């Protein structure tokens, strides 16, 4: 019998929530660094040299990163509001969905930031190609590989 088999349902939800919080800590740190970096960009001298397309990508990237931040922090807020009211299973379930949704916006934010950095450093053609490749890698590693592993074990 495995350790998980000995858990009560409430213990399992507590463990699931603890694991979720650990995952959120990891994603939150990276997302906050990216968000802070993006917030400083308009105040740099080189930002005035960006094209209209690059500024549009910047606004979209900043927006996606802000949305990711909200989604990452939402489970913490839910937990605080429902603390000791018996909602641990619901908070863990909703928190898991919010964390998964945040990864979509983190990937969009990462892709946009990468595009901007490469577009400013090189030609836009390279920026689009490299960004598309990195975005595809993110989709593959974050979504397709886990889905494939899960479906393989059904």
N, CA and C atoms as an extended XYZ file, in Angstrom:
462
Properties=species:S:1:pos:R:3:atomname:S:1:resname:S:1:resid:I:1 pbc="F F F"
N         0.837       -1.178        0.000 N   UNK     1
C         0.000        0.000        0.000 CA  UNK     1
C         0.882        1.242        0.000 C   UNK     1
N         0.632        2.169       -0.910 N   UNK     2
C         1.405        3.394       -0.988 CA  UNK     2
C         1.003        4.382        0.090 C   UNK     2
N         1.869        5.368        0.305 N   UNK     3
C         1.610        6.407        1.303 CA  UNK     3
C         0.299        7.143        1.016 C   UNK     3
N         0.012        7.390       -0.262 N   UNK     4
C        -1.208        8.111       -0.628 CA  UNK     4
C        -2.461        7.309       -0.293 C   UNK     4
N        -2.364        5.961       -0.299 N   UNK     5
C        -3.522        5.118        0.000 CA  UNK     5
C        -3.951        5.247        1.461 C   UNK     5
N        -3.027        5.619        2.341 N   UNK     6
C        -3.315        5.723        3.768 CA  UNK     6
C        -3.906        7.079        4.145 C   UNK     6
N        -3.919        8.013        3.223 N   UNK     7
C        -4.413        9.355        3.510 CA  UNK     7
C        -5.936        9.394        3.572 C   UNK     7
N        -6.440       10.213        4.470 N   UNK     8
C        -7.874       10.500        4.439 CA  UNK     8
C        -8.107       11.487        3.300 C   UNK     8
N        -9.356       11.688        2.952 N   UNK     9
C        -9.661       12.620        1.863 CA  UNK     9
C        -9.196       14.033        2.217 C   UNK     9
N        -9.421       14.447        3.455 N   UNK    10
C        -8.996       15.784        3.874 CA  UNK    10
C        -7.471       15.910        3.843 C   UNK    10
N        -6.768       14.871        4.280 N   UNK    11
C        -5.297       14.898        4.228 CA  UNK    11
C        -4.804       15.002        2.787 C   UNK    11
N        -5.482       14.296        1.893 N   UNK    12
C        -5.101       14.358        0.478 CA  UNK    12
C        -5.288       15.770       -0.061 C   UNK    12
N        -6.405       16.419        0.280 N   UNK    13
C        -6.635       17.795       -0.184 CA  UNK    13
C        -5.614       18.757        0.405 C   UNK    13
N        -5.259       18.534        1.665 N   UNK    14
C        -4.223       19.381        2.283 CA  UNK    14
C        -2.897       19.215        1.554 C   UNK    14
N        -2.552       17.964        1.271 N   UNK    15
C        -1.302       17.709        0.546 CA  UNK    15
C        -1.367       18.322       -0.846 C   UNK    15
N        -2.485       18.164       -1.537 N   UNK    16
C        -2.642       18.760       -2.870 CA  UNK    16
C        -2.484       20.274       -2.813 C   UNK    16
N        -3.071       20.894       -1.796 N   UNK    17
C        -2.967       22.344       -1.674 CA  UNK    17
C        -1.531       22.761       -1.365 C   UNK    17
N        -0.854       22.017       -0.491 N   UNK    18
C         0.550       22.322       -0.186 CA  UNK    18
C         1.423       22.202       -1.431 C   UNK    18
N         1.183       21.168       -2.238 N   UNK    19
C         1.937       21.006       -3.484 CA  UNK    19
C         1.640       22.151       -4.447 C   UNK    19
N         0.384       22.555       -4.517 N   UNK    20
C         0.002       23.680       -5.368 CA  UNK    20
C         0.724       24.953       -4.937 C   UNK    20
N         0.763       25.222       -3.637 N   UNK    21
C         1.450       26.420       -3.152 CA  UNK    21
C         2.928       26.394       -3.504 C   UNK    21
N         3.543       25.228       -3.411 N   UNK    22
C         4.957       25.115       -3.784 CA  UNK    22
C         5.150       25.425       -5.270 C   UNK    22
N         4.286       24.913       -6.109 N   UNK    23
C         4.365       25.196       -7.547 CA  UNK    23
C         4.147       26.683       -7.822 C   UNK    23
N         3.208       27.286       -7.107 N   UNK    24
C         2.938       28.711       -7.298 CA  UNK    24
C         4.130       29.565       -6.878 C   UNK    24
N         4.854       29.139       -5.847 N   UNK    25
C         6.050       29.885       -5.426 CA  UNK    25
C         7.075       29.942       -6.551 C   UNK    25
N         7.251       28.835       -7.227 N   UNK    26
C         8.223       28.773       -8.323 CA  UNK    26
C         7.785       29.672       -9.470 C   UNK    26
N         6.545       29.549       -9.900 N   UNK    27
C         6.079       30.352      -11.035 CA  UNK    27
C         5.974       31.824      -10.671 C   UNK    27
N         5.609       32.107       -9.434 N   UNK    28
C         5.461       33.500       -9.016 CA  UNK    28
C         6.786       34.245       -9.095 C   UNK    28
N         7.857       33.628       -8.637 N   UNK    29
C         9.160       34.304       -8.643 CA  UNK    29
C         9.579       34.677      -10.063 C   UNK    29
N         9.509       33.728      -10.972 N   UNK    30
C         9.892       34.001      -12.354 CA  UNK    30
C         8.999       35.033      -13.009 C   UNK    30
N         7.712       34.934      -12.764 N   UNK    31
C         6.775       35.877      -13.361 CA  UNK    31
C         6.981       37.285      -12.806 C   UNK    31
N         7.243       37.400      -11.516 N   UNK    32
C         7.454       38.720      -10.923 CA  UNK    32
C         8.708       39.389      -11.480 C   UNK    32
N         9.757       38.618      -11.689 N   UNK    33
C        10.981       39.170      -12.270 CA  UNK    33
C        10.701       39.673      -13.681 C   UNK    33
N        10.006       38.867      -14.477 N   UNK    34
C         9.658       39.281      -15.835 CA  UNK    34
C         8.777       40.530      -15.813 C   UNK    34
N         7.789       40.556      -14.939 N   UNK    35
C         6.882       41.699      -14.848 CA  UNK    35
C         7.642       42.975      -14.465 C   UNK    35
N         8.530       42.869      -13.486 N   UNK    36
C         9.318       44.032      -13.066 CA  UNK    36
C        10.191       44.538      -14.212 C   UNK    36
N        10.818       43.618      -14.924 N   UNK    37
C        11.640       43.994      -16.077 CA  UNK    37
C        10.796       44.725      -17.116 C   UNK    37
N         9.632       44.189      -17.410 N   UNK    38
C         8.764       44.804      -18.419 CA  UNK    38
C         8.289       46.196      -17.993 C   UNK    38
N         8.038       46.366      -16.705 N   UNK    39
C         7.586       47.671      -16.227 CA  UNK    39
C         8.648       48.756      -16.408 C   UNK    39
N         9.918       48.369      -16.424 N   UNK    40
C        10.994       49.363      -16.565 CA  UNK    40
C        11.265       49.732      -18.018 C   UNK    40
N        10.877       48.904      -18.961 N   UNK    41
C        11.230       49.126      -20.369 CA  UNK    41
C        10.840       50.494      -20.932 C   UNK    41
N         9.632       50.989      -20.704 N   UNK    42
C         9.274       52.277      -21.315 CA  UNK    42
C        10.135       53.442      -20.821 C   UNK    42
N        10.821       53.249      -19.723 N   UNK    43
C        11.630       54.317      -19.153 CA  UNK    43
C        13.084       54.267      -19.609 C   UNK    43
N        13.391       53.337      -20.516 N   UNK    44
C        14.749       53.249      -21.049 CA  UNK    44
C        14.863       54.086      -22.313 C   UNK    44
N        16.083       54.487      -22.605 N   UNK    45
C        16.328       55.329      -23.778 CA  UNK    45
C        16.000       54.597      -25.080 C   UNK    45
N        16.323       53.321      -25.164 N   UNK    46
C        16.101       52.559      -26.398 CA  UNK    46
C        14.624       52.352      -26.721 C   UNK    46
N        13.759       52.460      -25.732 N   UNK    47
C        12.337       52.223      -25.978 CA  UNK    47
C        11.773       53.218      -26.987 C   UNK    47
N        12.318       54.407      -27.031 N   UNK    48
C        11.840       55.417      -27.990 CA  UNK    48
C        12.148       55.022      -29.427 C   UNK    48
N        13.068       54.083      -29.602 N   UNK    49
C        13.454       53.627      -30.939 CA  UNK    49
C        12.615       52.447      -31.426 C   UNK    49
N        11.708       51.972      -30.614 N   UNK    50
C        10.914       50.801      -31.004 CA  UNK    50
C         9.863       51.183      -32.040 C   UNK    50
N         9.486       50.194      -32.831 N   UNK    51
C         8.464       50.400      -33.863 CA  UNK    51
C         7.073       50.299      -33.239 C   UNK    51
N         6.083       50.645      -34.017 N   UNK    52
C         4.690       50.532      -33.558 CA  UNK    52
C         4.356       49.071      -33.242 C   UNK    52
N         4.813       48.145      -34.082 N   UNK    53
C         4.598       46.714      -33.836 CA  UNK    53
C         5.229       46.299      -32.509 C   UNK    53
N         6.461       46.712      -32.278 N   UNK    54
C         7.146       46.341      -31.044 CA  UNK    54
C         6.441       46.910      -29.816 C   UNK    54
N         5.922       48.109      -29.936 N   UNK    55
C         5.183       48.691      -28.807 CA  UNK    55
C         3.870       47.936      -28.574 C   UNK    55
N         3.242       47.503      -29.649 N   UNK    56
C         2.038       46.682      -29.509 CA  UNK    56
C         2.343       45.354      -28.831 C   UNK    56
N         3.448       44.734      -29.236 N   UNK    57
C         3.874       43.482      -28.592 CA  UNK    57
C         4.174       43.739      -27.119 C   UNK    57
N         4.800       44.873      -26.844 N   UNK    58
C         5.111       45.228      -25.448 CA  UNK    58
C         3.833       45.320      -24.608 C   UNK    58
N         2.842       46.031      -25.106 N   UNK    59
C         1.585       46.191      -24.359 CA  UNK    59
C         0.928       44.825      -24.138 C   UNK    59
N         0.896       43.991      -25.168 N   UNK    60
C         0.331       42.654      -25.027 CA  UNK    60
C         1.108       41.804      -24.039 C   UNK    60
N         2.428       41.902      -24.092 N   UNK    61
C         3.291       41.137      -23.193 CA  UNK    61
C         3.101       41.576      -21.748 C   UNK    61
N         3.081       42.872      -21.531 N   UNK    62
C         2.879       43.405      -20.183 CA  UNK    62
C         1.509       42.991      -19.645 C   UNK    62
N         0.498       43.044      -20.489 N   UNK    63
C        -0.851       42.654      -20.088 CA  UNK    63
C        -0.910       41.171      -19.732 C   UNK    63
N        -0.307       40.323      -20.554 N   UNK    64
C        -0.291       38.877      -20.271 CA  UNK    64
C         0.426       38.582      -18.958 C   UNK    64
N         1.510       39.288      -18.707 N   UNK    65
C         2.264       39.068      -17.476 CA  UNK    65
C         1.466       39.546      -16.260 C   UNK    65
N         0.727       40.636      -16.407 N   UNK    66
C        -0.134       41.107      -15.314 CA  UNK    66
C        -1.249       40.097      -15.037 C   UNK    66
N        -1.841       39.562      -16.091 N   UNK    67
C        -2.889       38.545      -15.922 CA  UNK    67
C        -2.313       37.313      -15.231 C   UNK    67
N        -1.126       36.891      -15.638 N   UNK    68
C        -0.481       35.735      -15.001 CA  UNK    68
C        -0.267       35.995      -13.512 C   UNK    68
N         0.148       37.198      -13.170 N   UNK    69
C         0.358       37.547      -11.764 CA  UNK    69
C        -0.943       37.420      -10.979 C   UNK    69
N        -2.022       37.928      -11.534 N   UNK    70
C        -3.325       37.840      -10.867 CA  UNK    70
C        -3.735       36.378      -10.686 C   UNK    70
N        -3.561       35.571      -11.720 N   UNK    71
C        -3.944       34.156      -11.640 CA  UNK    71
C        -3.089       33.394      -10.632 C   UNK    71
N        -1.798       33.722      -10.563 N   UNK    72
C        -0.898       33.041       -9.622 CA  UNK    72
C        -1.257       33.386       -8.180 C   UNK    72
N        -1.614       34.634       -7.936 N   UNK    73
C        -1.910       35.073       -6.570 CA  UNK    73
C        -3.333       34.739       -6.123 C   UNK    73
N        -4.226       34.459       -7.053 N   UNK    74
C        -5.628       34.203       -6.709 CA  UNK    74
C        -5.814       33.057       -5.709 C   UNK    74
N        -5.129       31.905       -5.850 N   UNK    75
C        -5.336       30.840       -4.867 CA  UNK    75
C        -4.958       31.250       -3.441 C   UNK    75
N        -3.976       32.120       -3.312 N   UNK    76
C        -3.586       32.595       -1.983 CA  UNK    76
C        -4.716       33.437       -1.390 C   UNK    76
N        -5.293       34.297       -2.200 N   UNK    77
C        -6.424       35.112       -1.752 CA  UNK    77
C        -7.616       34.229       -1.382 C   UNK    77
N        -7.897       33.243       -2.217 N   UNK    78
C        -9.010       32.320       -1.932 CA  UNK    78
C        -8.790       31.622       -0.597 C   UNK    78
N        -7.560       31.182       -0.367 N   UNK    79
C        -7.243       30.483        0.874 CA  UNK    79
C        -7.419       31.407        2.074 C   UNK    79
N        -6.963       32.640        1.962 N   UNK    80
C        -7.084       33.595        3.074 CA  UNK    80
C        -8.552       33.862        3.391 C   UNK    80
N        -9.355       34.050        2.374 N   UNK    81
C       -10.767       34.387        2.586 CA  UNK    81
C       -11.540       33.203        3.165 C   UNK    81
N       -11.199       31.990        2.750 N   UNK    82
C       -11.942       30.802        3.195 CA  UNK    82
C       -11.218       30.028        4.293 C   UNK    82
N       -10.165       30.595        4.864 N   UNK    83
C        -9.350       29.910        5.874 CA  UNK    83
C       -10.219       29.382        7.019 C   UNK    83
N       -10.044       28.108        7.326 N   UNK    84
C       -10.740       27.403        8.412 CA  UNK    84
C       -12.261       27.411        8.267 C   UNK    84
N       -12.704       27.418        7.046 N   UNK    85
C       -14.150       27.361        6.805 CA  UNK    85
C       -14.535       26.069        6.074 C   UNK    85
N       -13.579       25.144        5.935 N   UNK    86
C       -13.874       23.850        5.333 CA  UNK    86
C       -13.886       23.824        3.818 C   UNK    86
N       -13.208       24.774        3.183 N   UNK    87
C       -13.214       24.848        1.722 CA  UNK    87
C       -11.908       24.371        1.085 C   UNK    87
N       -11.087       23.653        1.822 N   UNK    88
C        -9.783       23.232        1.297 CA  UNK    88
C        -9.900       22.485       -0.034 C   UNK    88
N       -10.825       21.526       -0.191 N   UNK    89
C       -10.930       20.846       -1.493 CA  UNK    89
C       -11.265       21.798       -2.637 C   UNK    89
N       -12.206       22.702       -2.404 N   UNK    90
C       -12.592       23.638       -3.458 CA  UNK    90
C       -11.448       24.594       -3.790 C   UNK    90
N       -10.757       25.069       -2.768 N   UNK    91
C        -9.633       25.986       -2.990 CA  UNK    91
C        -8.529       25.275       -3.768 C   UNK    91
N        -8.265       24.015       -3.443 N   UNK    92
C        -7.237       23.253       -4.165 CA  UNK    92
C        -7.647       23.022       -5.616 C   UNK    92
N        -8.914       22.691       -5.855 N   UNK    93
C        -9.384       22.454       -7.228 CA  UNK    93
C        -9.343       23.728       -8.061 C   UNK    93
N        -9.883       24.809       -7.528 N   UNK    94
C        -9.888       26.081       -8.259 CA  UNK    94
C        -8.459       26.584       -8.432 C   UNK    94
N        -7.656       26.466       -7.381 N   UNK    95
C        -6.265       26.906       -7.453 CA  UNK    95
C        -5.480       26.175       -8.524 C   UNK    95
N        -5.735       24.895       -8.675 N   UNK    96
C        -5.064       24.116       -9.715 CA  UNK    96
C        -5.419       24.633      -11.105 C   UNK    96
N        -6.676       24.939      -11.310 N   UNK    97
C        -7.115       25.473      -12.614 CA  UNK    97
C        -6.529       26.865      -12.867 C   UNK    97
N        -6.479       27.691      -11.832 N   UNK    98
C        -5.895       29.028      -11.976 CA  UNK    98
C        -4.400       28.942      -12.278 C   UNK    98
N        -3.715       28.012      -11.627 N   UNK    99
C        -2.283       27.834      -11.881 CA  UNK    99
C        -2.044       27.386      -13.320 C   UNK    99
N        -2.872       26.463      -13.800 N   UNK   100
C        -2.735       26.010      -15.193 CA  UNK   100
C        -2.993       27.158      -16.164 C   UNK   100
N        -3.997       27.970      -15.877 N   UNK   101
C        -4.286       29.122      -16.740 CA  UNK   101
C        -3.150       30.133      -16.702 C   UNK   101
N        -2.538       30.300      -15.534 N   UNK   102
C        -1.432       31.268      -15.432 CA  UNK   102
C        -0.271       30.881      -16.333 C   UNK   102
N        -0.050       29.588      -16.508 N   UNK   103
C         1.058       29.139      -17.359 CA  UNK   103
C         0.872       29.567      -18.807 C   UNK   103
N        -0.363       29.633      -19.264 N   UNK   104
C        -0.627       30.115      -20.628 CA  UNK   104
C        -0.153       31.554      -20.758 C   UNK   104
N        -0.513       32.376      -19.780 N   UNK   105
C        -0.147       33.789      -19.845 CA  UNK   105
C         1.340       34.009      -19.576 C   UNK   105
N         1.937       33.146      -18.759 N   UNK   106
C         3.388       33.231      -18.561 CA  UNK   106
C         4.104       32.923      -19.868 C   UNK   106
N         3.658       31.890      -20.569 N   UNK   107
C         4.284       31.544      -21.849 CA  UNK   107
C         4.114       32.677      -22.859 C   UNK   107
N         2.940       33.281      -22.899 N   UNK   108
C         2.734       34.427      -23.793 CA  UNK   108
C         3.636       35.596      -23.395 C   UNK   108
N         3.766       35.837      -22.099 N   UNK   109
C         4.639       36.905      -21.622 CA  UNK   109
C         6.100       36.639      -21.937 C   UNK   109
N         6.539       35.402      -21.709 N   UNK   110
C         7.922       35.028      -22.044 CA  UNK   110
C         8.182       35.188      -23.531 C   UNK   110
N         7.241       34.744      -24.325 N   UNK   111
C         7.397       34.830      -25.780 CA  UNK   111
C         7.464       36.282      -26.236 C   UNK   111
N         6.591       37.108      -25.701 N   UNK   112
C         6.599       38.521      -26.071 CA  UNK   112
C         7.879       39.218      -25.661 C   UNK   112
N         8.358       38.940      -24.450 N   UNK   113
C         9.605       39.554      -23.978 CA  UNK   113
C        10.783       39.093      -24.831 C   UNK   113
N        10.797       37.810      -25.184 N   UNK   114
C        11.855       37.287      -26.044 CA  UNK   114
C        11.813       37.962      -27.408 C   UNK   114
N        10.624       38.083      -27.967 N   UNK   115
C        10.481       38.754      -29.262 CA  UNK   115
C        11.039       40.171      -29.200 C   UNK   115
N        10.672       40.918      -28.179 N   UNK   116
C        11.135       42.302      -28.063 CA  UNK   116
C        12.651       42.384      -27.962 C   UNK   116
N        13.235       41.537      -27.127 N   UNK   117
C        14.690       41.566      -26.954 CA  UNK   117
C        15.405       41.239      -28.258 C   UNK   117
N        14.937       40.221      -28.961 N   UNK   118
C        15.591       39.824      -30.212 CA  UNK   118
C        15.320       40.844      -31.307 C   UNK   118
N        14.101       41.375      -31.373 N   UNK   119
C        13.756       42.356      -32.411 CA  UNK   119
C        14.595       43.619      -32.279 C   UNK   119
N        14.878       44.020      -31.071 N   UNK   120
C        15.696       45.216      -30.861 CA  UNK   120
C        17.160       44.920      -31.159 C   UNK   120
N        17.605       43.707      -30.870 N   UNK   121
C        19.007       43.347      -31.081 CA  UNK   121
C        19.318       42.955      -32.526 C   UNK   121
N        18.325       42.416      -33.247 N   UNK   122
C        18.559       41.922      -34.613 CA  UNK   122
C        17.405       42.343      -35.514 C   UNK   122
N        17.245       41.644      -36.590 N   UNK   123
C        16.134       41.905      -37.516 CA  UNK   123
C        14.858       41.243      -37.001 C   UNK   123
N        13.719       41.836      -37.324 N   UNK   124
C        12.434       41.302      -36.872 CA  UNK   124
C        12.161       39.891      -37.371 C   UNK   124
N        12.691       39.527      -38.539 N   UNK   125
C        12.467       38.181      -39.062 CA  UNK   125
C        13.019       37.140      -38.095 C   UNK   125
N        14.229       37.363      -37.626 N   UNK   126
C        14.816       36.429      -36.666 CA  UNK   126
C        14.012       36.398      -35.380 C   UNK   126
N        13.563       37.545      -34.942 N   UNK   127
C        12.796       37.611      -33.697 CA  UNK   127
C        11.540       36.750      -33.790 C   UNK   127
N        10.824       36.866      -34.890 N   UNK   128
C         9.589       36.096      -35.055 CA  UNK   128
C         9.875       34.599      -35.124 C   UNK   128
N        10.906       34.212      -35.862 N   UNK   129
C        11.232       32.787      -36.008 CA  UNK   129
C        11.684       32.171      -34.685 C   UNK   129
N        12.584       32.845      -34.006 N   UNK   130
C        13.092       32.305      -32.738 CA  UNK   130
C        11.975       32.256      -31.696 C   UNK   130
N        11.179       33.309      -31.639 N   UNK   131
C        10.075       33.345      -30.672 CA  UNK   131
C         9.068       32.236      -30.951 C   UNK   131
N         8.753       32.007      -32.207 N   UNK   132
C         7.821       30.927      -32.551 CA  UNK   132
C         8.378       29.575      -32.108 C   UNK   132
N         9.669       29.369      -32.308 N   UNK   133
C        10.292       28.115      -31.885 CA  UNK   133
C        10.265       27.929      -30.378 C   UNK   133
N        10.581       28.987      -29.645 N   UNK   134
C        10.572       28.905      -28.180 CA  UNK   134
C         9.144       28.716      -27.660 C   UNK   134
N         8.189       29.408      -28.257 N   UNK   135
C         6.786       29.237      -27.849 CA  UNK   135
C         6.330       27.798      -28.104 C   UNK   135
N         6.719       27.242      -29.236 N   UNK   136
C         6.371       25.849      -29.547 CA  UNK   136
C         7.012       24.897      -28.535 C   UNK   136
N         8.249       25.171      -28.163 N   UNK   137
C         8.920       24.355      -27.147 CA  UNK   137
C         8.165       24.437      -25.820 C   UNK   137
N         7.740       25.641      -25.449 N   UNK   138
C         6.970       25.807      -24.214 CA  UNK   138
C         5.667       25.031      -24.241 C   UNK   138
N         4.944       25.115      -25.342 N   UNK   139
C         3.689       24.360      -25.481 CA  UNK   139
C         3.977       22.863      -25.386 C   UNK   139
N         5.040       22.427      -26.037 N   UNK   140
C         5.387       21.011      -26.009 CA  UNK   140
C         5.742       20.509      -24.621 C   UNK   140
N         6.596       21.255      -23.922 N   UNK   141
C         7.065       20.819      -22.602 CA  UNK   141
C         6.016       21.003      -21.507 C   UNK   141
N         5.255       22.080      -21.586 N   UNK   142
C         4.308       22.395      -20.514 CA  UNK   142
C         2.951       21.740      -20.697 C   UNK   142
N         2.577       21.414      -21.931 N   UNK   143
C         1.229       20.889      -22.178 CA  UNK   143
C         1.228       19.547      -22.900 C   UNK   143
N         1.874       19.482      -24.057 N   UNK   144
C         1.791       18.263      -24.864 CA  UNK   144
C         2.480       17.075      -24.207 C   UNK   144
N         3.679       17.258      -23.667 N   UNK   145
C         4.376       16.150      -23.011 CA  UNK   145
C         3.599       15.630      -21.803 C   UNK   145
N         3.136       16.485      -20.883 N   UNK   146
C         2.336       15.952      -19.770 CA  UNK   146
C         1.053       15.256      -20.227 C   UNK   146
N         0.394       15.816      -21.246 N   UNK   147
C        -0.815       15.166      -21.763 CA  UNK   147
C        -0.495       13.812      -22.378 C   UNK   147
N         0.594       13.747      -23.107 N   UNK   148
C         1.005       12.486      -23.721 CA  UNK   148
C         1.315       11.445      -22.642 C   UNK   148
N         2.045       11.845      -21.600 N   UNK   149
C         2.367       10.914      -20.512 CA  UNK   149
C         1.105       10.459      -19.790 C   UNK   149
N         0.184       11.376      -19.574 N   UNK   150
C        -1.058       11.042      -18.895 CA  UNK   150
C        -1.887       10.079      -19.740 C   UNK   150
N        -2.029       10.370      -21.029 N   UNK   151
C        -2.836        9.518      -21.911 CA  UNK   151
C        -2.195        8.144      -22.089 C   UNK   151
N        -0.890        8.092      -22.081 N   UNK   152
C        -0.178        6.827      -22.228 CA  UNK   152
C        -0.440        5.896      -21.051 C   UNK   152
N        -0.728        6.478      -19.900 N   UNK   153
C        -0.929        5.675      -18.690 CA  UNK   153
C        -2.394        5.464      -18.339 C   UNK   153
N        -3.302        5.815      -19.236 N   UNK   154
C        -4.735        5.598      -18.960 CA  UNK   154
C        -5.084        4.134      -18.969 C   UNK   154
